[in-house]
Amino acid sequence: MAESIDRLQAFYGRAGMRHRTLRYFSELSLFAGAFTARPVSSAEQGGATGASPLALTWGEPLAARLRSEVRHASDDELAQITGTTIHLDVDHRRGRIASGSALPSVLCESVGQGRRAWSTHAVAAAFLANGTATLHRDALPEYLATEFVGGGETLVREASALDPATVIEIEPHGCRRRTFASPRLRWARMPARQARATAQATLGTTLAERAQSGEIWLGLTEGLDSLAVAIALKRRGVAFRAFTWGEPDWPDAVGARRVATRLGIDHVLLRPQTPSSSDLYRSFMTQVRGSDGAIRLNPLATLAFPEPIDEVVTGGGGEIGRAFYYRQTARNFTRPTSHQLQRVLSLERAITGARPEAMHRVQRSVTAWIDASYEAGATGWRCLDVVYGEQRVRKWGRAMIPMLPAPTVAAFATADMARALMSMPLEDRLTSAAQRKLIQSEFGDEYVQLRGLQRRGVPPPVRRFSAAVRSRRAARWSPREWELAGIWQQLPDVREWLADQVLGSSAIVASMGEAWARTTRDGLLRGMASDTEMALRAAGPATLDSALDELVS
């Protein structure tokens, strides 16, 4: 076991990640990444049958009233852990791990060789429990089609991702896993009036609690979500500054600068720097370790964060209430069936040309996600809001948490906020009403830009016919050039690596099929946009596969 821990420490240490390993009774737990530790006072210590008394927090800090109570807290008290966080609290008698109820899924579990392990990262959990960690090749089609692996699976075969609001009770005689907020409870529909009021009130109150102190930075763009967050923070009197990635003339930079000026907040533009090939590889290897391989290569720039920084606030989760998957088709069917919901998603189109089993894998996953949304109590188009929250925000959002010593606060991803957004009337979701009303109350109509809405008055049969035509067209191959293909002139070896080492890797070829890999490689070299995107996505799991070989060898 000591050797396994040493290997993991080296694995994460190369990525500059702080880590902590704790052995407790016969169970094991490893926390990797940013955490804070609170030694338990001598008055709380007793015997030594378990671990030395200790409390660890990964992610968002807990409310002050909970920091010394998690071990003994009731479910009602645990429900106050609303952020993206994991808290471990142990003494000589018992231990407890509790994950927050926010949607990004941050607790992983693995069982094997008579041991259990829990971690912030799938690789760590798998390796501690099994002495090995392997790439989950069967999950690659799903990841390449969606940029995440949904449900309880991860890109590591031996590890699973647990739901938000999970509690692990660890005692000398064993352990048990439970939840203090089931999906049905977290997605229980509110009346429309209550949903609107909750969405308006909850954003500000929870941000004031979660964005606690220190140097708080908001990632600000021209989008509705981050703008709404900026207004909410300002109204709550939270001291913060804003930053934007991009060049001065980019729309996000122009919009963010204008908003910051109107709100009277400091704003910093962080201009991207095109990295050398060696710097890009080094940075990407770090990101792969931090995301368990579920990360897309960005060859354009290495993204820096402002310093000093104590918390990062984002508009994450806002599209739960913005009809992310069905904005263009919602008025076609007033009561969509499960089959129609699946057709609206049709996520397998992204990997057209893959071997049949790869396509079927994505279709089966989509069916399972929709079935799970029904089990959570959702109906109609709200099923896709739940799918967006429980799958995309929970899994893709987890991979997007930056590797910083500072926690990330996804403003709209708390259970109460997500539930309120999903419960709003369809017209509110189609028009981004939760964000729009807050922005209008501050700026009027000047900053509200609603794009892509369906025209009123078009008969539903006409809409359905038009949607079917668009669907058939989308299913056909319609290549276009990647707008940023000029970057390869500066990084020719990176494109060569993507073409040969990534798309030619045994994992990609075995899971997607040789024909798909060859076609995608040819498209990458010709500068086709969809093929380039697939290659950039495939870089994450392919790099993880190589890193795992080094870990277990």
C-alpha positions in Angstrom: 0.0 0.0 0.0 2.8 2.4 0.8 4.1 1.9 -2.8 0.7 2.7 -4.2 0.5 5.9 -2.3 4.0 6.9 -3.4 3.1 6.3 -7.0 -0.1 8.4 -6.7 1.8 11.2 -5.0 4.3 11.2 -7.9 1.4 11.0 -10.4 -0.3 14.0 -9.0 2.8 15.8 -7.9 4.0 16.0 -11.5 0.8 18.0 -12.1 1.6 20.4 -9.2 -1.5 19.1 -7.3 -1.6 19.1 -3.5 -2.7 15.8 -2.2 -3.5 14.1 1.1 -3.9 10.3 1.8 -5.7 9.0 4.8 -6.1 5.4 5.9 -9.0 4.9 8.2 -9.8 1.5 9.7 -9.8 -0.9 6.8 -11.1 1.7 4.4 -9.0 4.1 2.3 -9.5 7.6 1.1 -7.4 10.0 -0.9 -8.1 13.6 -1.6 -6.1 15.2 -4.4 -6.2 18.8 -5.4 -7.0 22.0 -3.4 -8.2 21.4 0.1 -8.0 22.9 3.5 -7.3 20.9 6.7 -8.6 21.6 10.2 -6.9 19.5 12.9 -9.3 18.4 15.5 -8.6 19.8 19.0 -7.1 17.7 21.7 -10.4 17.8 23.6 -12.0 15.9 20.7 -9.3 13.2 20.5 -9.6 9.9 22.3 -8.4 6.5 21.5 -6.6 5.6 18.2 -8.6 2.7 16.7 -9.3 4.8 13.6 -7.4 7.8 12.2 -6.1 10.8 14.0 -9.0 13.2 14.3 -9.0 15.5 11.3 -11.2 17.4 9.0 -10.5 18.0 5.3 -12.4 20.2 2.9 -12.0 20.0 -0.9 -13.5 22.7 -3.0 -15.8 25.4 -1.6 -15.5 26.2 2.1 -18.2 25.1 4.4 -20.4 27.5 6.3 -18.8 28.3 9.6 -21.6 26.7 11.6 -20.9 23.3 9.9 -17.2 23.1 10.0 -17.1 21.2 13.3 -20.4 19.4 12.9 -20.3 17.4 9.7 -19.4 14.2 11.6 -22.6 14.4 13.6 -24.8 16.5 11.4 -28.4 15.5 10.6 -29.6 15.3 7.0 -31.3 18.7 7.4 -28.0 20.1 8.4 -26.1 18.4 5.7 -28.5 19.9 3.2 -26.8 23.2 4.0 -23.7 22.0 2.2 -24.9 23.5 -1.1 -21.6 24.0 -3.0 -19.2 22.0 -5.1 -17.3 20.5 -2.1 -16.3 17.4 -0.3 -15.9 17.3 3.4 -14.2 14.5 5.3 -14.5 14.5 9.1 -13.0 11.7 11.3 -12.3 10.9 14.8 -11.2 7.7 16.6 -14.8 6.3 16.5 -16.1 7.0 13.1 -15.6 8.9 9.9 -17.9 10.6 7.4 -17.4 11.9 3.9 -20.1 14.3 2.6 -20.3 15.8 -0.8 -22.2 19.0 -1.5 -25.5 19.0 -3.3 -24.3 21.2 -6.2 -24.3 19.5 -9.6 -20.7 19.1 -10.5 -19.9 15.6 -9.4 -16.7 15.6 -7.3 -16.6 12.3 -5.3 -15.4 9.1 -6.9 -15.5 5.5 -5.5 -13.7 2.3 -6.3 -14.1 -1.2 -4.7 -11.6 -4.0 -5.1 -9.1 -6.3 -3.4 -11.1 -6.1 -0.2 -10.7 -2.3 0.0 -12.8 0.7 -0.8 -11.4 4.1 -1.7 -13.0 7.5 -2.3 -11.3 10.4 -3.9 -11.8 13.7 -5.7 -10.4 11.8 -8.7 -11.2 8.6 -10.4 -7.6 7.5 -11.0 -6.8 7.9 -7.3 -9.8 5.9 -6.1 -9.2 3.1 -8.6 -5.5 2.8 -7.9 -5.9 2.8 -4.2 -8.6 0.1 -4.2 -7.3 -2.1 -7.0 -3.6 -1.4 -7.4 -4.4 -0.5 -11.0 -6.3 2.0 -13.1 -7.2 1.5 -16.8 -8.9 3.6 -19.5 -12.6 2.7 -19.9 -12.5 2.2 -23.6 -16.2 1.4 -23.9 -17.0 4.9 -22.6 -15.0 6.7 -25.3 -17.8 6.9 -27.9 -20.0 8.6 -25.3 -17.2 11.0 -24.3 -16.3 11.9 -27.9 -20.0 12.5 -28.7 -20.8 14.7 -25.7 -17.5 15.7 -24.0 -18.4 13.8 -20.8 -19.3 10.3 -19.6 -22.7 10.3 -18.0 -24.4 8.4 -15.3 -22.1 6.8 -12.7 -19.3 5.9 -15.1 -16.0 7.6 -15.6 -13.1 7.3 -18.1 -11.4 5.1 -15.6 -12.9 1.6 -15.7 -12.4 0.7 -12.1 -14.0 3.9 -10.6 -17.5 5.4 -10.5 -18.7 8.9 -10.0 -21.1 9.3 -7.1 -24.2 11.5 -7.1 -24.2 15.0 -5.5 -25.4 15.0 -1.8 -23.7 11.6 -1.1 -22.7 10.6 2.4 -20.2 7.8 3.2 -20.4 6.6 6.8 -17.2 4.7 7.8 -17.1 2.7 11.1 -14.9 -0.1 12.4 -17.3 -2.8 11.3 -17.8 -1.4 7.8 -19.2 1.4 5.7 -22.4 2.4 4.0 -23.3 4.9 1.3 -26.5 7.0 1.2 -27.8 10.4 0.0 -29.2 13.2 1.9 -31.0 14.6 -1.2 -32.2 12.2 -3.9 -32.6 13.2 -7.5 -36.4 13.2 -7.0 -36.0 15.6 -4.1 -33.5 17.8 -5.9 -35.7 18.1 -9.0 -39.1 18.3 -7.3 -41.1 20.7 -9.4 -42.1 24.1 -7.9 -45.2 26.1 -8.8 -44.3 28.7 -11.4 -44.6 31.7 -9.1 -42.4 30.1 -6.5 -39.9 29.1 -9.1 -39.5 32.6 -10.4 -39.2 34.0 -6.9 -36.7 31.4 -5.9 -34.6 31.9 -8.9 -34.4 35.7 -8.3 -33.7 35.4 -4.5 -31.5 32.3 -4.4 -28.8 33.5 -6.8 -27.9 36.5 -4.6 -28.3 34.8 -1.2 -26.3 31.7 -2.1 -23.6 33.7 -3.8 -23.2 35.9 -0.7 -22.7 32.7 1.4 -20.5 30.9 -1.1 -18.2 33.7 -2.2 -17.0 34.3 1.3 -13.8 36.5 1.5 -10.5 37.3 0.0 -9.6 37.9 -3.6 -12.8 36.9 -5.5 -12.7 36.9 -9.3 -15.7 36.5 -11.6 -15.1 35.1 -15.1 -17.1 37.7 -17.1 -18.2 37.4 -20.8 -20.9 39.1 -22.8 -23.2 36.2 -22.0 -26.4 36.4 -19.9 -25.2 34.1 -17.1 -22.1 35.8 -16.0 -23.7 39.2 -16.4 -26.5 38.1 -14.1 -24.0 36.8 -11.6 -22.1 40.2 -11.7 -25.3 42.1 -10.8 -26.2 39.6 -8.0 -22.7 39.9 -6.5 -22.8 43.7 -6.7 -26.2 44.0 -5.1 -25.2 41.7 -2.2 -22.2 43.9 -1.5 -19.6 41.2 -2.3 -16.3 42.7 -3.1 -15.0 41.1 -6.4 -13.2 41.8 -9.6 -13.8 40.4 -13.0 -11.5 38.9 -15.7 -12.0 37.9 -19.3 -9.9 35.8 -21.6 -9.4 37.2 -25.1 -8.1 39.9 -27.3 -9.4 43.5 -26.8 -11.6 43.4 -29.9 -13.2 40.0 -29.2 -17.0 40.2 -28.5 -16.6 38.7 -25.0 -13.9 41.2 -24.1 -15.8 44.2 -25.5 -19.1 43.2 -23.7 -17.4 42.4 -20.4 -15.5 45.6 -20.4 -18.7 47.6 -21.0 -20.5 45.7 -18.2 -17.7 46.2 -15.8 -17.6 49.9 -16.5 -21.4 50.3 -16.0 -21.2 48.3 -12.7 -18.1 50.1 -11.5 -16.0 47.0 -10.9 -12.4 46.3 -11.7 -11.9 44.3 -14.9 -8.8 42.6 -16.2 -8.3 41.3 -19.8 -6.1 38.2 -19.9 -4.7 37.9 -23.4 -4.0 34.4 -24.5 -0.4 33.4 -25.2 0.3 30.9 -27.9 2.4 28.3 -26.2 5.4 26.4 -27.6 4.8 22.7 -28.3 6.7 21.6 -25.1 4.7 24.1 -22.9 1.5 22.9 -24.5 2.2 19.2 -23.8 3.3 20.0 -20.3 0.2 22.0 -19.5 -2.1 19.5 -21.1 -0.6 16.6 -19.1 -1.4 18.5 -16.0 -5.0 19.1 -17.1 -5.4 15.5 -18.0 -4.5 14.4 -14.5 -6.8 17.0 -13.0 -9.8 16.0 -15.1 -9.3 12.2 -15.2 -8.8 12.6 -19.0 -12.1 14.3 -19.7 -10.6 17.4 -21.2 -10.2 18.8 -24.7 -6.8 20.0 -25.9 -6.8 23.7 -26.5 -3.9 24.4 -28.9 -4.6 28.1 -29.2 -3.3 29.3 -25.8 -2.5 28.5 -22.3 -5.1 30.2 -20.1 -3.8 32.0 -17.0 -5.8 33.2 -14.0 -5.4 36.5 -12.2 -3.3 36.6 -9.1 -3.8 36.6 -6.2 -7.0 34.6 -6.2 -9.0 33.0 -3.4 -12.2 32.1 -5.2 -13.3 31.8 -8.9 -17.0 32.5 -9.6 -18.6 31.5 -12.9 -22.0 31.5 -14.5 -21.9 27.7 -14.5 -25.3 25.9 -14.6 -27.2 28.8 -16.0 -28.3 27.0 -19.1 -30.4 24.6 -17.0 -33.0 27.3 -17.3 -32.3 28.2 -20.9 -33.6 25.2 -22.9 -30.0 24.2 -23.8 -31.0 21.1 -25.8 -34.4 22.1 -27.2 -34.5 25.8 -27.7 -35.0 25.4 -31.5 -37.6 22.7 -31.3 -39.6 23.3 -28.1 -42.7 24.7 -29.8 -42.9 21.8 -32.3 -44.4 19.4 -29.7 -46.3 20.5 -26.7 -46.0 17.0 -25.0 -42.8 15.4 -26.4 -42.6 11.6 -26.0 -39.5 9.8 -24.9 -38.7 8.9 -28.5 -39.0 12.6 -29.5 -36.7 13.7 -26.7 -34.1 11.2 -27.9 -34.4 12.4 -31.5 -34.0 16.0 -30.3 -30.7 15.0 -28.6 -29.4 12.6 -31.3 -26.0 13.0 -29.8 -24.6 10.0 -31.7 -24.5 12.2 -34.9 -21.3 13.8 -33.6 -19.5 10.5 -34.2 -21.1 9.6 -37.5 -19.1 6.9 -39.2 -18.0 5.2 -36.0 -18.5 1.4 -35.7 -22.1 0.4 -35.0 -21.5 -0.6 -31.4 -20.0 2.9 -30.7 -23.2 4.5 -32.1 -25.4 2.2 -30.1 -23.5 3.0 -26.9 -24.3 6.7 -27.2 -28.0 5.9 -28.0 -28.3 3.6 -25.0 -26.8 6.2 -22.8 -29.2 8.9 -24.0 -32.1 6.5 -23.3 -30.8 5.8 -19.8 -30.4 9.6 -19.1 -34.0 10.3 -20.2 -35.3 7.4 -18.2 -33.5 8.7 -15.1 -35.1 12.1 -15.6 -38.5 10.5 -15.6 -37.6 8.7 -12.4 -36.6 12.0 -10.9 -40.2 13.2 -11.6 -39.6 15.3 -14.7 -42.0 15.4 -17.7 -42.0 16.8 -21.2 -39.2 19.2 -22.1 -38.2 19.5 -18.5 -36.7 16.0 -18.9 -33.9 17.5 -21.0 -33.3 20.2 -18.4 -32.7 17.4 -15.9 -30.5 15.6 -18.4 -28.5 18.8 -18.9 -28.1 19.3 -15.1 -27.5 15.7 -14.0 -25.3 14.7 -16.9 -23.6 17.7 -18.6 -23.3 20.1 -15.6 -22.5 17.2 -13.2 -19.9 15.5 -15.4 -18.6 18.0 -18.0 -18.8 20.8 -15.4 -16.6 18.7 -13.1 -13.8 18.5 -15.7 -14.0 22.3 -16.2 -13.1 23.1 -12.6 -9.7 24.7 -13.0 -6.7 23.2 -11.2 -6.1 26.1 -8.8 -5.6 26.3 -5.0 -8.7 28.4 -5.0 -12.3 26.8 -5.2 -14.6 27.4 -8.1 -18.2 28.6 -7.4 -20.6 27.6 -10.2 -23.3 30.2 -9.5 -26.4 28.4 -10.9 -25.4 24.8 -10.0 -26.8 24.6 -6.5 -29.7 22.2 -6.0 -32.2 24.9 -5.2 -31.2 27.1 -8.1 -31.3 24.2 -10.6 -34.7 23.1 -9.4 -36.1 26.6 -9.7 -34.7 27.0 -13.2 -36.2 23.7 -14.3 -39.6 24.6 -12.8 -40.0 27.8 -14.6 -42.7 27.9 -17.4 -41.5 26.9 -20.9 -41.7 30.5 -22.2 -39.5 31.6 -19.4 -36.9 28.9 -20.2 -37.0 29.7 -23.9 -36.4 33.4 -23.3 -33.8 33.1 -20.5 -36.2 34.9 -18.2 -34.4 34.3 -14.9 -31.3 36.0 -16.2 -33.1 38.5 -18.4 -35.3 39.9 -15.6 -32.4 40.5 -13.3 -30.4 42.2 -16.1 -33.3 44.3 -17.1 -33.9 45.5 -13.6 -30.3 46.9 -13.7 -29.8 48.0 -17.3 -33.1 47.9 -19.1 -33.1 46.3 -22.5 -29.7 47.5 -23.6 -27.8 44.4 -22.6 -30.3 41.7 -23.3 -29.7 39.8 -26.6 -31.9 36.8 -27.2 -30.9 34.8 -30.2 -32.3 31.9 -32.1 -35.8 32.0 -30.7 -38.6 30.5 -32.7 -41.0 32.9 -34.4 -44.5 33.0 -32.8 -47.4 32.3 -35.0 -45.8 29.5 -37.1 -48.2 26.5 -37.1 -46.8 23.5 -35.2 -47.1 21.2 -38.3 -44.9 23.6 -40.3 -42.4 23.7 -37.4 -42.3 19.9 -37.2 -41.8 19.6 -40.9 -39.0 22.2 -40.9 -37.4 20.5 -37.9 -37.4 17.1 -39.7 -35.7 18.7 -42.7 -33.1 20.3 -40.5 -32.6 17.0 -38.8 -32.0 15.1 -42.0 -29.6 17.8 -43.2 -27.7 17.7 -39.9 -27.3 13.9 -40.2 -25.6 14.3 -43.5 -21.9 15.1 -43.7 -21.5 18.8 -44.3 -17.8 19.6 -43.9 -16.5 23.1 -43.3 -13.0 24.3 -42.6 -11.7 24.9 -39.1 -11.5 28.7 -38.7 -8.4 28.5 -36.6 -6.4 26.1 -38.8 -3.6 28.7 -39.2 -2.4 27.7 -35.7 -0.9 24.6 -37.1 1.7 26.6 -38.9 3.1 27.4 -35.4 2.5 24.0 -34.0 3.0 21.5 -36.8 4.3 18.8 -34.5 1.1 19.0 -32.3 -1.1 18.3 -35.4 1.2 15.4 -36.3 0.8 14.1 -32.8 -3.0 14.4 -32.9 -3.0 12.6 -36.3 -0.7 9.8 -35.5 -0.4 9.3 -31.7 -4.0 10.2 -30.7 -6.2 9.1 -33.6 -3.8 6.2 -34.2 -3.8 5.1 -30.6 -5.1 1.6 -29.9 -7.8 3.0 -27.6 -9.3 5.2 -30.2 -9.1 2.7 -33.0 -10.6 -0.1 -30.9 -13.5 1.9 -29.5 -14.4 4.0 -32.6 -13.3 1.7 -35.4 -10.4 1.9 -37.8 -12.5 3.6 -40.6 -13.6 6.4 -38.2 -10.1 7.0 -37.0 -8.7 7.1 -40.5 -11.5 9.4 -41.8 -11.1 11.8 -38.8 -7.3 11.8 -39.3 -7.7 12.8 -43.0 -10.2 15.5 -42.1 -7.8 16.9 -39.4 -5.0 17.1 -41.9 -7.3 18.8 -44.4 -8.4 21.4 -41.8 -12.0 20.2 -41.5 -13.7 21.7 -38.4 -15.7 18.6 -37.1 -12.7 16.3 -37.5 -10.4 18.7 -35.8 -12.8 19.0 -32.9 -12.9 15.2 -32.6 -9.1 15.0 -32.6 -8.9 17.7 -29.9 -11.4 15.8 -27.8 -9.7 12.5 -28.3 -6.4 13.9 -27.0 -7.6 13.8 -23.4 -8.4 10.1 -23.0 -5.5 9.1 -25.3 -3.1 11.0 -23.0 -4.7 9.6 -19.9 -4.2 6.1 -21.3 -0.4 6.7 -21.6 -0.3 8.3 -18.2 -2.0 5.3 -16.6 0.5 2.9 -18.3 3.3 4.8 -16.5 1.4 4.8 -13.2 0.8 1.0 -13.1 4.1 -0.1 -14.8 
